[in-house]
Amino acid sequence: MSILLTGAGSGLAESGPFENFFHSKKGDDLRYGTPVPGKNGFVTSPFSPNSGYIDVRGFAPGTPVKDPYTGKVFLTP
């Protein structure tokens, strides 16, 4: 299993040039990532749960982040 780091400088924050990209449109239902047991700050994607761990340390719960494996957006738990 691989671990993908998506922290600072990755362009996945809610502010800056990507701000509008991550705000869902009315009616969109975003799914939540699944916390990895024993690895605080890491999740698996709801869209590609077997692809690897995604580092969401530093992101507040409910923050939209982009799944690096599928390009789809999900929320941090």
C-alpha positions as CSV (number, residue, x, y, z in Angstrom):
1,M,0.0,0.0,0.0
2,S,1.4,3.4,-0.9
3,I,1.1,6.7,1.1
4,L,0.5,9.9,-0.8
5,L,1.4,13.1,0.9
6,T,-1.1,15.9,0.1
7,G,-0.1,18.5,2.7
8,A,1.1,22.1,2.3
9,G,2.0,23.2,-1.2
10,S,-0.1,20.5,-2.8
11,G,-2.8,22.9,-4.1
12,L,-5.4,21.1,-2.2
13,A,-6.3,23.8,0.3
14,E,-9.7,25.6,0.2
15,S,-8.2,29.0,-0.5
16,G,-6.2,30.6,-3.2
17,P,-6.5,29.8,-6.9
18,F,-8.3,26.5,-6.2
19,E,-11.0,27.9,-3.9
20,N,-13.9,27.7,-6.3
21,F,-12.9,24.2,-7.5
22,F,-13.6,22.7,-4.1
23,H,-16.9,24.3,-3.3
24,S,-19.6,21.9,-4.2
25,K,-22.6,23.0,-6.3
26,K,-26.0,23.0,-4.8
27,G,-27.3,19.4,-4.6
28,D,-23.9,17.8,-4.6
29,D,-23.4,15.2,-1.9
30,L,-19.8,14.8,-1.1
31,R,-18.6,11.5,0.5
32,Y,-16.2,11.3,3.5
33,G,-12.8,9.7,3.5
34,T,-12.3,6.7,5.9
35,P,-9.8,7.1,8.7
36,V,-7.0,4.6,8.7
37,P,-6.9,2.8,12.1
38,G,-3.6,3.6,14.0
39,K,-2.5,6.2,11.5
40,N,-3.8,9.6,12.7
41,G,-4.3,12.1,9.8
42,F,-4.4,9.4,7.1
43,V,-7.5,8.3,5.2
44,T,-8.5,6.1,2.4
45,S,-10.6,7.5,-0.4
46,P,-14.3,6.6,-0.7
47,F,-13.7,6.3,-4.4
48,S,-10.5,4.2,-4.4
49,P,-10.2,2.6,-1.0
50,N,-7.5,0.1,-2.1
51,S,-5.2,2.6,-3.8
52,G,-3.3,3.8,-0.7
53,Y,-3.4,6.1,2.2
54,I,-3.9,9.8,1.7
55,D,-2.3,12.3,4.1
56,V,-4.9,14.8,5.3
57,R,-3.0,16.1,8.3
58,G,-3.5,19.8,8.7
59,F,-6.9,19.8,7.1
60,A,-9.9,20.5,9.3
61,P,-12.7,18.0,9.4
62,G,-15.2,18.6,6.6
63,T,-12.6,20.1,4.3
64,P,-13.0,19.1,0.6
65,V,-9.8,17.5,-0.7
66,K,-9.1,15.9,-4.1
67,D,-8.5,12.2,-4.4
68,P,-5.1,12.0,-6.1
69,Y,-6.0,8.6,-7.6
70,T,-9.4,9.4,-9.2
71,G,-9.5,13.2,-9.2
72,K,-12.8,13.2,-7.4
73,V,-13.4,15.4,-4.4
74,F,-14.3,14.1,-0.9
75,L,-14.4,15.5,2.6
76,T,-12.0,14.9,5.4
77,P,-13.5,13.1,8.4
